[in-house]
Amino acid sequence: MNKSYGALVVKIIIAILLGMTILAFGLVGAIFVSLYGGALFYAPLMFVVTGVALVFTWLYLFVPSRHYRKLHISLIAVVVLMGLTSAGYEIRLAYHNSIPVISDQEVDMEQYRPFMDHGNLAELSEPATLKITSDLPRMDGATALYPLYAAIAQEVYPNRDYPLYDSEVSLTQTQEAYKRLINGEVDIIFAAPPSEGQKSVARRNGRELQLTPIGREAFVFFVNGENPVEALTTEQIRDIYSGEITRWNQVGGESKSIRAFQRPEDSGSQTMLEQVMDGRQLADPPRENRVSGMGGIIKRTADYRNYKNALGFSFLFYATEMVRDGDIRLLAIDGVVPERTTIANGEYPLATEFYAVTAGSDNPNIDPLIEWILSPQGQKLVELTGYTPLNP
């Protein structure tokens, strides 16, 4: 009796020690796979594996050996099931990753740097009437407008190296560019109008944002090339992005749900979408999980991924000239196709101005630079880049 009792105590101690070891390995494994992008699937799977390991460890310790064959079969079945589940997840993930993405990170912006002899920037046929050799205004702005203000710098600034992220011709994208302008880190940015949040931040910092229109552009919506829908009305767009219309067959398409992508808050295109909504509340967008080494799981708006049921938006020049994705189709809005002629004549309903934005810089060359951009030469460069000048 005492011998059996002693053996049981030993088994319990072993079970506790093994259990603690398995739990520790499971926790470390879950943290590890989370940090490397597996938070959605592999971290939960690690907890399942840990639970299975605990259960079978205890069963092998306490179940009579005559039942081991059944335990072996059960364990093999569980392992096979988890393997099939993992394989299914990887196949689905591979399919997901094979679908093209349109985002600011998909374009190699190095090809638009000034004075790099790559031929991707517009050039005037005669020397610019303005040349700035000192006190260069520090530029920043939206991804879609970088080819324009890089071309401006190439015409007006001295011929030297201007790295993308640390020079007088920087590119940090709209959201960060507004922050830098408000903080006085740059003198002028080229972007869509600021969001209400950006205006509020400027006021709190005692800054007045001054917006000078320098060109016009179309705000466009696009779908997968295989989507039969070719046009939407402005009201249908509002209904889709407010969540009132959720399926393509409600707007003349197939019986599929609409995956209406959005952009991060304070980005130029997201601010334009909010203006299109005209005060209506945006529905929750498709989201994806990202894992930060310091902050854990961060949910953020997903970049447009060209699913057959996807709906995305951008600006015409970016969507057609910088991305050049033949698998998307631009939609006509209110019966009007977005193109330069319909922007210039005012027919396209979502045409908008873009701006040179300042916030009280004391750089003496700001005003001459803006005056030159508005001059015939500057407006010609706007047109040559691919945008619509203010007075075509």
C-alpha positions in Angstrom: 0.0 0.0 0.0 2.8 2.4 1.0 4.7 1.4 -2.1 1.8 2.2 -4.4 1.2 5.4 -2.6 4.8 6.4 -3.0 4.8 5.6 -6.7 1.7 7.8 -7.2 3.4 10.7 -5.4 6.4 10.3 -7.6 4.1 10.3 -10.7 2.3 13.4 -9.5 5.6 15.2 -8.9 6.8 14.2 -12.3 3.5 15.3 -13.9 3.8 18.7 -12.2 7.4 19.2 -13.3 6.7 18.1 -16.8 3.6 20.2 -16.9 5.5 23.3 -15.8 8.1 22.7 -18.4 5.6 22.2 -21.2 3.7 25.3 -20.2 7.0 27.3 -20.2 7.9 26.0 -23.6 4.4 26.7 -24.9 4.4 30.3 -23.6 7.9 31.0 -25.1 6.8 29.4 -28.4 3.7 31.5 -28.5 5.6 34.7 -27.9 8.2 33.8 -30.5 5.8 33.0 -33.3 3.8 36.1 -32.4 6.8 38.3 -32.8 7.4 36.8 -36.2 4.0 37.4 -37.6 2.1 34.3 -36.4 -0.1 36.0 -33.9 -3.4 35.1 -35.7 -2.8 31.4 -36.2 0.4 30.0 -34.9 0.2 31.5 -31.4 -3.2 30.0 -30.7 -1.9 26.8 -32.3 1.0 26.8 -29.8 -1.5 26.9 -26.9 -3.4 24.0 -28.5 -0.2 22.0 -28.9 0.7 22.8 -25.3 -2.7 21.6 -24.1 -2.4 18.4 -26.1 1.1 17.8 -24.8 -0.1 18.3 -21.2 -3.1 16.0 -21.6 -1.2 13.2 -23.3 1.8 13.5 -20.8 -0.6 13.0 -17.9 -2.4 10.2 -19.7 0.8 8.3 -20.3 1.8 8.8 -16.7 -1.5 7.6 -15.1 -3.3 5.4 -17.6 -2.4 1.7 -17.4 0.0 0.5 -20.1 -2.6 -1.8 -21.7 -4.3 1.4 -23.0 -1.1 2.7 -24.6 -2.1 1.5 -28.1 -5.3 3.6 -28.0 -3.3 6.5 -26.7 -0.8 6.1 -29.6 -3.6 6.1 -32.2 -5.3 9.1 -30.5 -2.0 11.1 -30.4 -1.2 10.3 -34.1 -4.7 11.4 -35.1 -4.4 14.7 -33.2 -0.9 15.4 -34.7 -2.2 14.6 -38.2 -5.2 16.9 -37.6 -3.0 19.8 -36.5 -0.7 19.2 -39.5 -3.6 19.3 -41.9 -4.9 22.5 -40.2 -1.5 24.1 -40.6 -1.2 23.0 -44.2 -4.6 24.4 -44.9 -3.7 27.7 -43.3 -0.4 28.0 -45.3 -2.2 27.2 -48.6 -4.8 29.9 -47.8 -2.0 32.3 -46.8 -0.1 31.6 -50.0 -3.2 32.3 -52.0 -3.8 35.6 -50.0 -0.2 36.7 -50.6 -0.4 36.0 -54.3 -3.2 38.6 -54.7 -1.6 41.9 -55.8 -1.5 44.7 -53.3 -1.6 48.4 -54.0 0.0 50.5 -51.3 2.5 53.4 -51.0 5.2 50.8 -50.2 4.7 49.0 -53.5 6.4 51.7 -55.6 10.1 52.1 -55.7 10.4 55.9 -55.1 14.1 55.9 -55.7 13.3 56.1 -59.5 11.9 59.6 -59.0 14.7 61.2 -57.1 15.9 64.4 -58.7 19.2 64.6 -60.7 19.5 60.8 -60.9 19.4 60.5 -64.8 16.7 57.9 -64.7 14.3 59.8 -67.0 11.3 59.4 -64.9 10.8 63.0 -64.0 9.2 65.6 -66.2 11.6 68.3 -67.6 11.0 71.7 -69.1 12.3 72.4 -72.6 14.0 75.6 -71.5 15.8 76.7 -68.3 13.7 77.6 -65.3 13.2 81.3 -64.7 13.8 80.6 -61.0 17.0 79.2 -59.5 17.5 78.8 -55.8 21.1 78.3 -54.7 20.9 78.9 -51.0 18.3 78.7 -48.2 16.6 75.8 -50.1 13.0 75.4 -48.8 12.8 72.0 -47.2 10.2 69.9 -49.1 8.1 66.9 -48.1 4.8 65.5 -49.1 2.5 62.8 -50.4 3.8 59.7 -52.3 1.7 60.5 -55.3 3.0 64.1 -55.5 6.7 63.2 -55.0 7.3 63.0 -58.8 6.0 66.5 -59.1 8.0 68.2 -56.3 11.1 66.2 -57.2 10.7 67.6 -60.7 10.3 71.1 -59.3 13.5 70.6 -57.3 15.3 69.3 -60.4 14.4 72.5 -62.3 15.1 75.0 -59.5 17.5 73.5 -56.9 21.3 72.9 -57.3 22.4 69.7 -58.9 23.3 67.4 -56.0 22.2 64.3 -54.1 18.8 64.5 -52.4 18.1 61.3 -50.4 14.5 60.3 -50.0 14.3 60.5 -46.3 16.9 63.1 -45.2 17.3 66.0 -47.5 15.7 69.2 -48.7 13.5 67.0 -51.0 12.2 64.3 -48.5 9.3 61.9 -48.8 7.7 60.8 -45.6 4.1 60.6 -47.0 1.1 62.8 -46.1 0.5 61.9 -42.5 4.1 62.4 -41.4 4.7 65.3 -43.7 1.9 67.3 -42.0 3.5 66.5 -38.6 6.9 67.7 -39.8 5.4 70.9 -41.2 3.6 71.7 -38.0 6.8 70.9 -36.0 8.8 73.2 -38.2 11.0 70.4 -39.6 10.1 71.3 -43.2 9.1 74.5 -44.9 6.6 73.4 -47.5 4.7 70.2 -48.2 2.8 69.0 -51.3 -0.4 67.2 -50.4 -4.1 66.9 -50.3 -6.0 69.1 -47.9 -5.4 68.4 -44.2 -7.8 66.3 -42.2 -9.8 67.8 -39.3 -7.3 66.1 -36.9 -4.3 67.7 -38.7 -6.0 71.1 -38.5 -6.6 70.6 -34.8 -3.0 69.7 -34.2 -1.8 72.8 -36.1 -4.1 75.0 -34.0 -2.8 73.5 -30.8 0.7 74.2 -31.9 0.0 77.8 -32.8 0.4 77.1 -36.5 -1.8 78.4 -39.4 -1.8 76.1 -42.4 -1.7 78.0 -45.6 -3.0 76.1 -48.6 -2.1 77.2 -52.1 -3.7 75.2 -55.0 -1.1 74.3 -57.6 -3.0 71.7 -59.7 -6.0 69.4 -60.0 -6.4 65.7 -59.8 -9.1 63.0 -59.8 -9.9 61.0 -56.8 -10.7 57.6 -58.2 -12.2 54.3 -57.2 -11.2 51.0 -58.7 -12.1 47.3 -58.7 -10.6 44.0 -59.8 -10.5 43.8 -63.6 -12.9 40.8 -63.6 -15.6 42.6 -61.6 -18.4 43.4 -64.1 -19.3 46.7 -62.3 -18.0 49.6 -64.4 -19.6 52.6 -62.7 -20.9 53.8 -59.4 -22.7 56.9 -58.3 -21.4 59.2 -55.6 -24.4 58.2 -53.5 -23.7 54.5 -54.0 -20.1 55.1 -52.8 -21.4 56.7 -49.7 -23.8 53.8 -49.1 -21.0 51.3 -49.6 -18.6 53.0 -47.2 -21.3 53.6 -44.6 -22.2 50.0 -44.7 -25.7 50.3 -46.1 -24.7 48.6 -49.4 -22.8 45.4 -48.7 -23.0 43.3 -51.8 -22.1 43.9 -55.4 -25.4 42.7 -56.8 -27.0 45.8 -55.1 -25.1 47.9 -57.6 -25.3 45.7 -60.7 -22.6 43.2 -60.0 -22.4 39.6 -58.8 -23.8 38.2 -55.6 -20.6 38.8 -53.6 -19.8 40.8 -50.5 -18.1 44.1 -51.1 -14.6 44.3 -49.5 -14.3 48.1 -49.3 -10.8 49.0 -48.4 -9.7 52.2 -46.6 -6.5 53.9 -45.8 -4.9 54.9 -42.5 -6.4 58.0 -40.8 -4.9 61.3 -41.8 -3.5 59.9 -45.1 -4.4 62.1 -48.1 -6.7 59.6 -49.8 -8.5 58.7 -46.5 -9.1 62.4 -45.9 -10.6 62.7 -49.4 -12.8 59.7 -48.7 -14.1 61.4 -45.6 -14.9 64.5 -47.7 -16.8 62.4 -50.2 -18.8 60.9 -47.4 -20.1 64.4 -46.6 -20.5 63.8 -42.9 -21.7 60.2 -43.1 -20.1 57.7 -40.7 -17.6 55.3 -42.3 -18.1 51.6 -41.6 -15.2 49.5 -40.2 -12.7 48.7 -43.0 -11.0 45.4 -43.7 -8.2 45.2 -41.2 -5.0 43.1 -40.9 -2.9 42.4 -37.8 0.7 43.5 -37.5 2.9 42.6 -34.7 5.2 45.2 -33.2 8.3 44.0 -31.2 7.5 46.5 -28.4 3.8 47.0 -28.6 2.3 43.6 -29.3 -0.5 43.1 -31.8 -1.5 46.3 -33.6 -4.6 46.3 -35.8 -4.5 48.7 -38.7 -6.3 49.4 -41.9 -5.2 46.9 -44.6 -3.7 48.0 -47.9 -5.9 47.4 -50.9 -5.5 43.8 -52.0 -7.0 43.0 -55.4 -9.6 40.5 -54.5 -12.3 39.9 -57.0 -14.8 41.5 -54.6 -12.5 44.4 -53.6 -13.1 48.1 -53.8 -10.3 50.6 -53.4 -9.5 54.3 -54.0 -6.5 56.5 -54.8 -5.6 59.4 -57.0 -5.5 59.0 -60.8 -1.8 59.7 -61.3 -0.8 57.3 -58.6 -3.2 54.5 -59.7 -2.4 54.7 -63.4 1.2 56.0 -63.7 3.0 55.0 -60.6 1.4 51.6 -59.9 0.5 50.6 -63.5 -1.5 47.6 -62.3 -3.4 46.3 -65.4 -5.5 44.0 -63.2 -7.6 46.9 -61.7 -10.2 48.9 -63.5 -11.1 52.5 -62.7 -14.8 53.2 -62.2 -16.8 55.9 -63.8 -18.4 58.1 -61.1 -21.9 59.5 -61.8 -21.4 58.4 -65.4 -18.1 60.2 -66.0 -14.8 58.4 -66.6 -11.8 59.9 -64.6 -9.3 61.3 -67.1 -7.5 64.6 -67.7 -10.1 66.0 -70.0 -13.0 65.4 -67.5 -10.8 66.8 -64.7 -10.1 70.0 -66.7 -13.6 70.6 -67.9 -15.1 69.9 -64.4 -17.3 67.0 -65.5 -15.7 64.4 -63.2 -17.4 64.9 -59.9 -14.5 63.9 -57.6 -11.9 66.1 -59.1 -10.0 68.0 -56.4 -7.2 70.5 -56.1 -3.9 69.6 -54.5 -1.8 72.1 -52.6 1.5 73.5 -51.6 1.1 73.8 -47.9 3.1 76.1 -45.6 2.8 76.9 -41.9 4.6 80.2 -41.3 8.2 79.3 -42.3 10.6 82.2 -42.3 12.5 80.8 -45.3 12.9 83.7 -47.8 12.5 81.5 -50.8 9.1 80.1 -50.0 7.1 82.8 -51.7 9.3 82.9 -54.9 9.0 79.1 -55.1 5.2 79.1 -54.9 5.0 82.0 -57.4 7.1 80.0 -59.8 5.0 76.9 -59.4 1.9 79.0 -60.3 3.7 80.5 -63.3 3.4 79.2 -66.8 6.6 77.2 -66.4 5.5 75.7 -63.1 2.1 74.8 -64.4 3.6 73.3 -67.5 5.7 71.0 -65.2 2.5 70.1 -63.4 1.0 69.0 -66.8 4.1 67.2 -68.0 4.3 65.2 -64.7 0.8 63.9 -65.4 -1.5 66.2 -63.4 -4.0 68.8 -64.6 -2.8 72.4 -64.3 -5.1 75.0 -62.7 -5.7 76.7 -66.0 -5.4 74.1 -68.7 
